[in-house]
Amino acid sequence: MNINPIGVAVPFFFALLGIEILVARRKGRPLHRLNDSMADLTCGMGDQLIGVFTKAIPLAIYAGLEAQFGLLELSASSPWVWLAAMLLVDHQYYWYHRFSHRVNIGWATHVVHHQSEEYNLAVALRQPWFSQVYSWLFYLPLALLGFPALVWATAFALNLLYQFWIHTRLIDRLGPMEWLFNTPSHHRVHHGVNDQYLDRNYAGILVIWDRMYGTFEPEGDKVLYGTRRPLRSWNPLWANIEPWAHVAKLSAAARSPGERLYAWIAPPEWLPSDAPGLPGKDAFMEQRGYNSNLGRSLHGYVLLHLAPVGALMTWMLTYDTSLSQSVLAAGSLVIVWTALGWAGMFEGRSWALPAELVRHGGLAATLVFLAFAPLEPFPRLSPAITALCLLFLAASVAWLLKQREALRAA
């Protein structure tokens, strides 16, 4: 049975996230808001679910190019090949990252990662859903050089895993390490919207690329996190669609055909020639601080249900190549439905409670079905487990109904 290492890493991500929360509270520095962190996590879940169904495509294209046109015969058994691949993947990541900040079709995907006005380990998991449509193109030169697909895919995964720990405010500067490696201090700058921090520090692992290409900026003034166009929503679907809607509006507002096309490849600050100027800093600041939230009585409910949803996500990612497409699709539906329902609850949407009740009903029906007619790869559920799960769902429904007034007031 093939095991996906990203799925294995998920529990460690959650454990480190919990440690960060506890340490921050002990230091009197709360770095998380439940609404914001849940939006981060659900964006990340959506990204990983899309990858389950699509990651084989770039791998196949890469492997085909390497087999047909690879200039060198490089062996995956050589440590020098791995070292060179890590270095080149990091270099190509820099240029992918820089592209995704300076070209609208790239920024429309990547901006999702920057929408949070917090900076913590949950933000590291806030990944865009559509960047995987094009990001792999930046690594095809490695295929033409002859690096095996396994080497590239592993080096790419390690590059992303490295970047998890640098999304925190709890780690200060790290002395001489700052000269060579990307660190929390360097990456805090990258997430800043202060004038001096915009479009700086694109590094993945090695900050030397920023120093070489003139995009390095040390941390100085207190960093203001987020984007120049605050999202003001906790909905992961809207977080990924809204930036594309914005670029489409820019294109539609342009009068000339040239500007309509240019809107898609322009830098994010570009506006049509006859459009009014960008809003001033005061207007931008007034849009920040969105904090539509649930009452504390419902925070425990969301956290309690995060555990089984996280377990389902971990299981699906770990064994994605061994599970049928129907099982993966059903699991993805449950996770996405849950994510959208929670976002609606945080935002006080009228449809949120009915959506959550339907989710409970669907889960209850599935449990009963599996108790009497198990499907591969699920074993037959015992009566005791089925009863406990149904009791949990019934208690959750009762709690939701009891808190419906709090939901409406959110």
Secondary structure, DSSP 8 states (H G I E B T S, - for coil): ----HHHHHHHHHHHHHHHHHHHHHHTT-----HHHHHHHHHHHHHHHHHHHHHTHHHHHHHHHHHHHH-SS---TT-HHHHHHHHHHHHHHHHHHHHHHHHSHHHHHHHGGGG--SS-SHHHHT---SSGGGTGGGGGHHHHHHT--HHHHHHHHHHHHHHTTTTS-SS----TTHHHHB--HHHHHHHTB-SGGGTT----SSBTHHHHHHT------S---BS-SS------HHHHHHHHHHHHHHHHHH-SSHHHHHHTTTS-TT---TTS-----HHHHHHT--------HHHHHHHHHHHHHHHHHHHHHHHTTTTS-HHHHHHHHHHHHHHHHHHHHHHTT-TTHHHHHHHHHHHHHHHHHHHHHS--TT-----HHHHHHHHHHHHHHHHHHHHTHHHHHT-
